Amino acid sequence: MSDKPWGGRFDAPTNAFVEAFNASTHVDARMYAEDIAGSRAHAKMLTQQGILAEDDLAAILKGLNEVEAEIEAGTFEFTIALEDVHMNIEKRLTDKIGDAGKRLHTARSRNDQVTTDTRLYLRKRTNELLARLHTLQTVLIDLAEQHADTIMPGFTHLQTAQPVTLGHHLLAYVEMFERDAARFIDARNRMNQCPLGAAALAGTTFNIDRALTAKELGFDAPTANSLDSVSDRDYIMELLATASICSVHLSRFSEELIMWMSAQFSFVELPDAFCTGSSIMPQKKNPDMPELVRGKAGRIIGGLMSILTTMKSLPLAYNKDMQEDKEAIFDAYDNLEGCLRVFGDMLPDMVVNKPAMHKAASSGFATATDLADALVRAGVPFRDAHEIVGKSVAYCIREAVELHQMPAEACADIDERLSVTMVQALSVESCVAARDHVGGTAPNQVRLQCKSWKKRLNETLESKNA
C-alpha cells in the first residue's frame, strides 16, 4: 500500500482489475509537461511564502528537470499502480530526491492539480488548432482568388437555384471557420483562470500566494471560488461544443467535395495522394479523406454528448466521474486537428473542372430570378413577374430549351410584358456580375473580400507573434 498516496487509510490492497479500471495514466500521461510546469510554479510559490525551504526547492526543480528528460527520452515507465500522471511523476521525483519530493504536495490536491494541468494542456492545443484554422483559411482565400470568375450553380434544397462563383462559395467556408476561431479564442480566454491553490475543495490553511502561481503559469488570474475551481468542467464542454461546430463545418464541406467529385457532377478532382481505390473495381478513385472527415464529426459530437451527460447530475465538488472528461476532449482535439490538416494539405492541389461547373450553372434555369428582376424593372409587380417566369420555365421544360433560347412568339403568348430582348440578355456571366454589392457573388466582390481577408489574417498573425 505504500505506493498509494492515500494508502494509510486502507488495510487491504486494491483489487487488480479495479486498479486497472481506476487508472487514467493511459489518457493523462500526455500532460506530463503541464504537470511538471505546475509543480515548478507551486514549489516556487511555497518557497517564497516560507512554506518550503530553499534547499528543498533546488532539489525539486533539479529532480523535475530529470524526470521530464526521462519522459521525453522514453525511458520513464508509467505504471497504472500509481493511477495517473500526477502520482507517477511525484513518485519518481521522490525516489530521486527523497523527503523534498514528499513536501511538494503541500497546500495542493490532485483535484486542483488535474484541472490546472488540463487547462494548461488545452490552452496549448487550442492555440495549435487556431494555427490549423488559419492555414486552412489562407488556402481557401488563395483558391477563392484564383476562382473569382469561375461560375458554378448555387443550390438550395440541392436544386439549382442561381449562378454563383466558386470563389464566393469557398469564402463562405472562410466565414464559418472564422466563427470557429472566434469561439475557440473566447473559450480559451474564459478558461484562462488558475485553479491551483483551491486544493481539494475548500482551499488550504497555508499562507499561499495564488496570484503568483497564476502569473507563473501564464493565467490571467486565480479562480475565485475553491468549490467551483475543482468541480468546473465548463471549459471542456465549451471547447467540445466549439470543436463539434467546427467539425460540422468540415463535414458539410466534405459532403460537397464528395458530390462534386462524383461522375454525376465532375466539378473537381481531388489529388491522388488523398484518395484510395477499390479492391475489386479498378476504375474507382474514392474520396476517402473527405468521407473520413465527415465521419469524424460524429465522433467529435459524441464526445460533447458524453461530457454533457457526465456532468449533468454531479453535485459539488469533485467526483470520480470527471476522470472521463479528458478522454473525450483529447480524442476530439486529436481528430479535429487531423481533419483540419487533411483539408489544409489537400485543397491546394484540387483540380477544378471549370467547363463542367459552367455547363451546370447554365442549365436548370438558374437565371430565372434575374428574368423576374428584369420584368420588375420594366414596371411589372414582382408577384406577376414571378408567375410569368414560372410559366416561361414550364414552356422551356416542355420544349427542352433554356430561358435565353425562348422565341419571341413564345414570350408574347405567355405575357405581352415579357420581351424576347429580356430573355436573350440572360447569361450566367451577367447574372453573377450584377450582384456587385457587399456580400454578393460578383467576381469584383470576391476579389475585394479576398483582399480584405488577407489583410485581416495577416493582422491576426502579426498580433499573435507580437
RATA-V376975 format. One record per pair of residues at least 12 apart in sequence whose ideal C-beta (glycine too) atoms are under 10 Angstrom apart, sorted by the first residue. I is the first residue (numbers start at 1). GAP is how many residues later the second one is. Records with the same first field share a line. If there is no record, write none. Layout:
I = GAP  GAP
//
This chain:
1 = 12  13
3 = 76  78  79  80  84  88
4 = 15  77  78  79  83
5 = 77  78  81  82  85  86  97  100  105
6 = 77  81  104
13 = 68
14 = 67  69
16 = 64  65
19 = 60  61  62  63  64
20 = 60  61
21 = 59
22 = 58  61  62  298  301
23 = 55  56  57  58  59  60  61  64  65  300
24 = 56  59  60  61  62  90  296  299  300  302  303
25 = 53  54  55  56  57  58  59  60  61  62  63
26 = 52  54  58  59  301
27 = 57  58  296  297  298  299  300  301  303  304
28 = 50  55  56  57  58  60  86  89  90  93  295  298  299  302
29 = 42  47  49  55  56  59  60
30 = 55  91  95  296  300  304
31 = 53  54  55  58  83  85  86  87  89  90  91  93  295  299
32 = 35  36  38  39  40  44  46  53  54  56  57  85  89
33 = 35  38  39  84  87  88  91
34 = 51  79  82  83  84  85  86  87  88  89  90  183
35 = 29  32  33  36  49  50  51  53  54  55  78  79  81  82  83  85  86
36 = 25  28  29  31  32  35  49  53  57  81
37 = 27  31  79  80  83  84  179  180  181
38 = 48  70  74  75  76  78  79  81  82  156  157  158  175  178  179
39 = 21  22  24  25  28  47  50  51  54  62  65  66  69  74  78  157
40 = 17  20  21  24  25  28  64  173  176  177
41 = 75  153  155  171  172  173  174  175  176  177  178
42 = 18  62  63  64  65  66  70  71  74  154  155  166  170  171  174  175
43 = 13  14  15  16  17  18  21  57  60  61  63  170
44 = 13  16  17  165  168  169  172
45 = 62  63  151  152  163  164  165  166  167  168  169  170  171
46 = 14  57  58  60  61  62  160  161  162  163  166  167
47 = 13  14
48 = 160  161  164  165
49 = 58  157  158  159  160  163
50 = 156  157
51 = 52  55  56  153  155  156  157
52 = 48  51  52  54  55
53 = 47  50
55 = 45
56 = 41  42  43  44  45  46  47  48  50
57 = 43  46  47
58 = 39  42
59 = 34  37  38  39  40  41  42  44  45
60 = 33  36  37  40  41  43  44
61 = 36
62 = 31  34  35  38
63 = 26  29  30  31  32  33  34  35  37  38  41
64 = 25  26  28  29  32  33  37  40
66 = 26  27  30  31
67 = 21  22  23  24  25  26  28  29  30  34
68 = 21
70 = 19  22  26
71 = 14  17  18  21
76 = 12  13  16
77 = 15
78 = 14
79 = 12  13
83 = 27  240
84 = 26  29  30  33  239  242
85 = 28  29  32
86 = 19  22  23  24  27  28  31
87 = 18  23  26
89 = 12  15
90 = 12  14  15  20  23
106 = 98  100  102
107 = 89  90  92  96  97  98  99  100  101
108 = 87  88  89  90  91  92  96  98  100  105
109 = 87  88  89  90  91  92  93  95  121  209
110 = 89  90  120  208
111 = 84  87  88  89  90  115  118  119  120  206  207  211
112 = 82  83  84  85  86  87  88  89  91  92  98  111  114  117  118  206
113 = 82  83  85  86  117
114 = 81  116  204  208  209  211  212
115 = 76  79  80  81  83  108  114  115  116  117  118  120  121  203  207  210
116 = 77  78  79  80  81  82  97  98  101  103  107  113  114
117 = 78  79  209
118 = 73  77  115  117  118  204  207  208  211  212
119 = 69  72  73  74  75  76  77  98  100  104  113  116  117
120 = 72  74  76  97  98  99
121 = 205  208  209  212
122 = 65  66  69  113  114  117  204  207  208  211
123 = 65  66  68  69  94  95  96  112
124 = 64
125 = 63  114  204  205  208  209  211  212
126 = 58  59  61  62  63  65  109  113  116  117  207
127 = 57  58  61  337
128 = 205  209  212
129 = 51  52  55  59  110  113  114  117  204  207  208  211
130 = 50  51  54  55  58  210  330  334
131 = 206  209  330  333
132 = 45  49  114  204  205  206  207  208  209  211  212
133 = 44  45  47  48  51  113  203  207  211
134 = 43  44  47  206  210  323  326  327  330
135 = 205  206  208  209  210  322
136 = 37  38  41  44  114  117  203  204  205  206  207  208  209  211
137 = 34  36  37  38  39  40  41  43  44  207  316  317  319  320  323
138 = 36  206  210  315  316  319  320  323
139 = 31  35  204  205  206  207  208  209  211
140 = 27  29  30  31  32  33  34  35  36  37  113  203  204  207  208  310  313
141 = 26  29  30  33  308  309  310  311  312  313  315  316
142 = 28  205  206  308  312
143 = 23  24  26  27  28  30  31  204  205  207  209  307
144 = 21  22  23  24  25  26  27  28  29  30  302  303  305  306  309
145 = 22  25  26  301  302  304  305  306  308  309
146 = 20  21  24  206  304
147 = 18  19  20  21  22  23  205  207  210  296  299
148 = 17  18  19  20  22  23  293  294  295  296  297  298  299  300  301  302
149 = 16  17  18  205  280  283  284  293  294  295  297  298
150 = 14  15  16  17  18  19  20  117  202  203  204  207  208  211  282  293  296
151 = 12  13  14  15  16  17  203  206  207  208  209  210  211  215  276  277  278  280  281  282  290  292
152 = 12  13  14  15  16  17  108  113  115  200  201  202  204  205  206  207  208  209  214  276  280  289
153 = 16  112  114  204  205  206  207  208  209  210  211  213  275
154 = 14  15  207  212  278  287
155 = 14  101  104  209  211
158 = 101
159 = 205
160 = 200  201  202  203  204  205  206  208
161 = 203  204  205  207  208
162 = 199  203  204  205  206  207  208  266  269  270  273  279
163 = 194  195  197  198  199  201  203  204  206  207  264  265  266  267  268  269  272  278
164 = 193  197  202  264  267  268  271  276  277  278  282
165 = 192  196  263  267  268  270  275  276  277  278  280  281
166 = 101  102  186  188  191  275  280
167 = 274  276  278  279  280  282  283
168 = 264  267  271  272  273  274  275  277  278  281
169 = 87  188  272  277
170 = 83  177  276  280
171 = 268  270  274  275  278  279  282
172 = 77  80  81  269
173 = 76  77  79  80  83  170  174
174 = 275  276  279  282  283
175 = 74  264  274  278
176 = 69  70  72  73  74  76  77
177 = 69  72  73  76  163  166
178 = 275  278  279  282
179 = 63  66  67  70
180 = 62  63  65  66  67  68  69  70  156  160
181 = 61  65  276  279
182 = 60
183 = 55  56  58  59  60  62  63
184 = 54  55  58  59  61  62
185 = 57  275
186 = 52  56
187 = 47  48  49  50  51  52  53  54  55  56
188 = 47  50  51  54
189 = 31
190 = 30  44  45  48  49
191 = 28  29  41  43  44  45  47  48
192 = 22  25  26  27  28  29  43
193 = 21  26  27  28  29  30  31  35  36  39  42
194 = 16  17  18  19  20  21  22  23  24  25  26  27  28  29  35
195 = 15  18  19  24  27  28  30  31  33  34  35  36  37
196 = 12  14  17  18  20  21  23  26  27  33
197 = 12  13  14  15  16  17  25  26  29  32
198 = 12  24  25  26  27  28  29  30  31  32  33  34  119  120
199 = 27  30  31
200 = 26  30  117  118
201 = 25  26  27  28  29  30  115  116  117
202 = 24  25  28  115
203 = 22  23  24  26
204 = 22
208 = 14
209 = 13
210 = 12  13  16  19
225 = 91
226 = 91
227 = 89  90  91
228 = 88  89
229 = 88  89
230 = 86  87  88  92
231 = 80  83  84  85  86  87  88  91
232 = 79  84  85  90
233 = 74  75  77  78  81  88  89  91  92  93  96
234 = 77
235 = 90  94
236 = 67  68  71  74  75  86  89  90  92  93  96
237 = 67  70  71  73  74  88  91  92
238 = 66
239 = 65  68  90  93  94
240 = 60  61  62  63  64  65  66  67  68  85  88  89  91  92  93  96
241 = 60  63  66  67
242 = 62  90  94
243 = 54  57  58  60  61  85  86  89  90  92  93  94  96
244 = 53  54  56  57  58  59  60  61  88  92
245 = 52  55  56  59
246 = 51  54  86  90  93  94
247 = 46  47  49  50  51  52  53  54  56  57  85  88  89  92  93
248 = 46  49  52  53
249 = 48
250 = 40  43  44  46  47  50  86  89  90  92  93
251 = 39  42  43  44  45  46  47  49  50  88
252 = 42  45
253 = 37  40  41  86  90  94
254 = 33  35  36  37  38  39  40  41  42  43  85  88  89
255 = 35  36  38  39
256 = 12  34
257 = 13  30  32  33  34  36  37  86  89  90  93
258 = 12  28  29  30  31  32  33  35  36
259 = 28  31
260 = 27  30  90  92  93  96  97
261 = 14  24  25  26  29  89  92
262 = 25
265 = 88  91  92  95
266 = 87  89  90  91  93  94
267 = 84  85  86  87  89  90  93
268 = 19  79  82  83  84  85  88  89
269 = 16  18  80  81  82  83  84
270 = 15  16  17  18  19  20  76  77  79  80  81
271 = 18  74  75  76  77  78  79  80
272 = 13  77
273 = 16  72  73  76
274 = 13  14  15  16  68  69  71  72  73  75  76
275 = 12  13  14  15  71
276 = 12  13  15
287 = 59
289 = 49  50  53  54  56  57
290 = 49  52  53  56
292 = 43  46  47  50
293 = 42  43  45  46  47  49  50  53
294 = 45
295 = 40  44
296 = 35  36  38  39  40  42  43  46
297 = 38  39  42
299 = 29  32  33  36  37
300 = 28  29  31  32  33  34  35  36  39
301 = 31
302 = 26  29  30
303 = 22  24  25  26  27  28  29  30  32  33
304 = 24  25  28
305 = 23
306 = 18  19  21  22  23  25  26
307 = 14  15  17  18  19  20  21  22  25
308 = 20
309 = 12  15
310 = 12  13  14  15  18
311 = 13  14
357 = 71
358 = 70  71
359 = 69
360 = 68
361 = 67  68  70  71
362 = 40  42  64  65  66  67
363 = 39  65
364 = 29  38
365 = 24  27  28  31  32  37  38  61
366 = 36  37  60  62  65  66
367 = 22  35  36  37  56  58  59  60  61  63  64  65
368 = 18  21  22  24  25  28  35  58  63
369 = 16  17  20  62
370 = 19  33  52  55  56  57  58  60  61  62  64  65
371 = 14  17  18  21  22  32  33  35  47  51  52  54  55  60
372 = 12  13  14  15  16  17  18  20
373 = 12  16  49  58  61
374 = 15  44  45  47  48  49  51  52
375 = 12  13  14  17  40  42  43  44  47
377 = 45
378 = 39  40  41  44
379 = 38
380 = 35  37  38
384 = 31  33
385 = 30  32  33
387 = 27  28
388 = 23  26  27  29  30
389 = 14  25  26  29  33  34
390 = 24
391 = 19  22  23  24  27
392 = 14  18  19  22  23  26  30  31
394 = 20
395 = 12  15  16  18  19
396 = 14  27
402 = 21  24
403 = 19  20  21  23
404 = 16  18  19  20  21  22  23  24
405 = 18  19  21
406 = 12  14  16  17  18  20
407 = 13  16
408 = 12  13  15  16
410 = 13
411 = 12  13
429 = 14
432 = 13  14
433 = 12
436 = 12
//
